[in-house]
């Protein structure tokens, strides 16, 4: 399994170094503004299914209000630089991220004190992470009144 992970990491690095686009092939760009977006509905639905399968036990759905706002509102504005990539790293293996000294990951652990570690690196395909990001961003655009 380690050799597969190493091959995956080297492949992703090579794609990045060569300037290849490793982002999902959808007909929209992921955004979190209040503007109308042209969302890939299949990707959105897939992201919603992924959320229901892996996330809903601990996280309220992005489209649901929590104390007048959404729990996921502005999530990607709150994450460190390159937020989508950071989000993927975090949900792939939050323990490794914290153990590497990442201050943001450590501050989340300190803030929430659940002891839970996200570890979906072997559960989700790369496209699944992007589908999940799309779903969270779009669902969190709901205006709460």
N, C-alpha and C positions, 0 to 999 in steps of 0.2 A: 504494500500500500504506500509506503514511503517513496518508493521509486516512481509510482504513478503520480504522486504529489509533486515530486521533483520535476518530472517530465512536464506536468501541467504548468508549473511555475516558470520553467525555462521557456516553454512554448509561448506563454503569455508575455514574458519579457522580450522574446524575439519579435513577436507581433508589435509590441509597443515600440521597440527600438527601430523597427522598420517603418513605423508610421501607419501601420494598418489600423483600421477602426475596429475595436473589439466591442463597441457599443451595440445594442440590439438594432436589428434592421426593422424599424417601424416607420410609419408615415408621420411621425411627430417627434418633436423634441420634448424632453421631459422638462416641465416648468412648474413653478409653484405660484404663479401670479394669479390674479383674479380675472385675467383675460380668458375669453373662450379659447379652447385648445382643440386641435384636431387629433384626438386620442385614438390610438390603435385599440379598438374595442376588444379584440381577441386577447391582446396582451393585458389589458385592464382586467378582463374576466379571469384570466389565468392568475394574475397577481392576487385577485380577491380570493380565489380558491386556495392559493398558497397561504395567504394570511389566515384563512379559516382553518386550514389543516395544521399549520405550525405555530401560529402566533396568538390566536384568539383566547387561549386558555389563560394567558398572562396579560395581554394587551387588549384594550377596548378598540373596536373598529374605528379607523380614522374618520369616518363620516359621522360618528356619534359624538355629541357634545359632552364635555366633562367640565362642570362648573363654568358654563358659559363659553367655553372654547373647546377646540379639539385637542386631544392629547398629542396628536401628530402635527398640529398646526405649526408651520415654519420649522419643522424638524430639520430640513436640509440646510436651512440658514443657520441653525445652531451648531451643526457639526463642524469639525475642523476642515481645513482646506481640502478641496476635492471631495465634497461631501458624499457623493454617490459611491465613490471608491472606498471611502472610510466606512460607510454604512455596510457595504459588502464585507469588508475585512472584519468589522465588528460582529456581524451576525454569523460569519463563517466560524469564528473562534475568538470570542471575547476574552477568554482566559489568557490565551497566548498574547493578545494585544495588551492586556494589563500587565502580564509578566514581562513584556518587553519594555515596560516603563512608560507606556502611553498615559499621559496625565489625564486626558479627557476620559478615557475608559476607566481609569482609576476613580475619577471624580464621580462618574455615574454609579459605580459600585458603592462608593461611600454614601452617595445621596440616597440610593434606593435600598441598600442593605438587605437584598433578597438572597444573596448567595448563588443565584441562578447564573449559569454561564451559557451564552448562546454558542451553539456548536452545530452549524448546519453545512459545514464544508463538504460533507459526504452525502447530504440529504437532498441538495438542490443543484441543478445544473446552472451554468453561468447565466443563461437566458432567464431562468427563474428568478434570479436576483433582480434583474432589470424589470421583469414583469411586476415583482413585488414593489419596487421603487415607484414605478409608474402608478400602480394602484394607490399606494400611500399618498403620493403627491396629489393625484387627482381627487381622491376621496376626501383628503384634508382641506380641499379648496372650499368646502361648504361654508357658507356664512352663517354664524350662529347668532340668534337674536334672543 
